[in-house]
Every structure is written in structure tokens, then in C-alpha cells.
Amino acid sequence: MTTKMGIEKLGFYSGRAFIDIADLAGLRRLDPVRMANLLIRRKTVHFPWEDPVSFAVNAARPMLQPLSPEQRGRISHVIVASESGIDFGKSLATWIHELLDLPKRVRLFEIKQACYGGTAALQTALGLLARDGDPEAKALVICTDLARPVPHSYAEPTQGGGAVAMLLGGEPAILELEQGAHGVHGYHVMDAFRPDQDQETGDAELSVLTYIDCLQHSFADYQSRVGPVDFRGHFDYLAFHTPFGGMIKGAHRSLLRRLHQVGGAEVEADFHRRLAPSLTYCQEVGNIYSGTLFLALAGIVASAGLDRRGRIGLFSYGAGCASEFFSGWVGPKAQTALAESGLEAQLYSRYQLHMPDYERVLNANRRSHFGAKEARVDPGELADLYQTIFAGQGICVWKGIRQYAREYCDA
């Protein structure tokens, strides 16, 4: 079996609408200085007829459609990462598998560990593929999450939503994982959590401190396994899980000063050279939780100069907490492979919501119907937005629940 393993293809669904953060901040009367530190321009807004399943299907379907029946038949694992689950027992992967019409000779399951879940799914899938020993087998990993924004808080501008789908295998055009090159760190902490389906809460200051602590310790564990690598010279680019841009900028500064005792100008230059490219798409969508790290990776692939093979250092963090620092290789073929996703076209074709419509959508989203036996998802007072943004677009949407079974259709 080939020793190369990683991400062959990537699919993305950014939602169909966004809110401009400057508009949101102005009408919420948020401090302009604190807002500038977020390093975010727009965020995705979801609608009542969207859920983690519809997001996942819309991310994966365009990526899978060009595959022949034989190629689809090679998908032996479907693993979904999410902190936005819709059932305590039944996995998101089962609904998604059916809607994507994938082979039944497949492992299906869901992974939850806050925003680290996507990396956990990636590493699990690669491990299973290696163990199974079939050089042609593929795994489909999908990271899908919807935020429950906290209005009138500084968290609200960062809470987005989206899905990233990745086809994994032995021809990793987008990212080849560097085998054995990883470091992990985790422990119990109540920094951020979802005590019920409709609420996100926690301690924002503690979350930032825990993130920095995990970055430092997971990189130290990486060094213990790989060797005494120089953080400044070993990685051509860096991609971090990005709740908001200012958080990764501060964490990068803390690690660089801890390891190398460098001054502010050198820290700033290093940030702009190696880490800022990862914000290319993150600052257009907001935090999409389990998929954010891979959106950061896509930003590097799309915007960095990849005229040669280069190493990327990736840091994954999930509240509560679990973290991992790992590395991989990207090359000139990565941009061509990423372009097939249509990611950029999606982002810049979204509908801009202004504050009155944004408030209408927030109010309509307040009930998730978690655990309902029967429910109909009717656009109702949002019918005008449904017709403008969704109707006739062929987008998978959630239409309701019948006898606990969720039902979907194409808009």
C-alpha cells in the first residue's frame, strides 16, 4: 500500500447569505477597537430550513457528482464531525449517507469533540484506511456545524456556520499528511460548551488562555516526537483553528516569543508571511467549528505562493478541551484541486442580509425542533427570502420531521 495519505478533494458549503460585520457592530454598538481585533469582515447566516445534514450534503454533493460509480464504490468510510448533532443516538452520517446515495458497504459514524472533531475524524479515517490495507479505498470526512449566535455579545460577530467535505486517500493533491508528525494535549476545562441544542455559552477569557496553553503544549509534544524543530524555519505556512483572527494572532505571538524571545516587528512579519494567508476565507465566514481548520488550510492553498512543495503546520483545538499540532505537505497541484470546489465562487455569490432581515432570521432560528416527533419547516414570514435566495437553486434543505424522521428535499 502507498505510504502517501491525505486530502485528495475538498468540498465546501458556505451557506447562501451573510451579514457584514461592520453593519452588525454598528447597530449593536460594539466597541470599534475590540471589533477590529476580530479580523473578520463577514459571517455566514443560516436559515430555519437548513441544518447540519443539509449543510453537509451541499458541501459533499458537488465534490462527489463527477465520480464514476466505480469511484464512488471505493468510499469505505463516511465519518461526520459536528457539535451540532440532531439525535442522541442516531448519527448524522446515516442521513447524509442516504442523501448522497453512497455504497452500503461502508462504515458510518459521527465524532464529537467541539472544534477538534474535524481533526479527530481526519486522523481516524486515515488510520482506518491504513489498517484496512486497500490502496484504492477512500474515506469521506465531513465537518458540519451551525452556530447559535448570542445577540448583543462580542461572540455574535464570530459565530458562523458551514460544512467542509474531504475525500481522503492515497492521492493527496490538497494535503499530504506527514506521518508520525503530530503532538497532542488535552484535559477537562469548562471554557466553551453547549448545554442544550439552542445555546452556546462559556468563559471567553478562559477559552483564549486554554487555546494558548494547548498550542504551546501540543507543539512541545510535536517536538518530542519529531525532533527539536525550529518553529520559525520548519514550516513554510501555518494554519490554526480560527475562532476569530485576533485570537490566532495572539496565540502565534505568545508561542513565538516563548520559543524564540523575538521582538514585535519580527512577530508581526512572521504572522503576515506564514499565518495571515489562512484568514483568506475564515474572515469571510466566521467560525464554522469542526471545519474551521480546514477552511484555514484552503485559504493558504488559494492565496499562498505554492510554486514548490512546502510544509504546513496545523493546529487544531476543541473546547473542553482537546488539541493537536500536526503537519503536512502541499504543492503546486493543490490550487488546481481546490479550484474544483468552487469555494470562492460560492462565497462571493452569497446574498447580503441587512440588519432588519438578519433579526428576522435570528428570531425564526430560535427553535431547532430537537427531539420533536412532528414538525413542519415552513418559510412563513421568511418566504420572501426563501424565494430570493433558495428557490430553484437545487440546494438541499430540511423540510420537517415525521414520526421523528427528518425529511429533506431540494429547493
Secondary structure, 3 states (H helix, E strand, C coil): CCCCCEEEEEEEECCCEEEEHHHHHHHHCCCHHHHHHCCCCEEECCCCCCCHHHHHHHHHHHHHCCCCHHHHCCEEEEEEECCCCCCCCCCHHHHHHHHCCCCCCCEEEEECCHHHHHHHHHHHHHHHHHHHCCCCCEEEEEEEEECCCCCCCCCHHHECEEEEEEEEECCCCCEEEEEEEEEEEECCCCCEEEEECCEEEECHHHHHHHHHHHHHHHHHHHHHHHCCCCHHHHCCEEEECCCCHHHHHHHHHHHHHHHHCCCHHHHHHHHHHHHHHHHHHHHHHCECHHHHHHHHHHHHHHHCCCCCCEEEEEEEEECCCEEEEEEEEECCHHHHHHHCCCHHHHHCCCEEECHHHHHHHHHHCCCCCCCCCEEECCCHHHHHHHHHHCCCCCCEEEEEEECCEEEEEEC
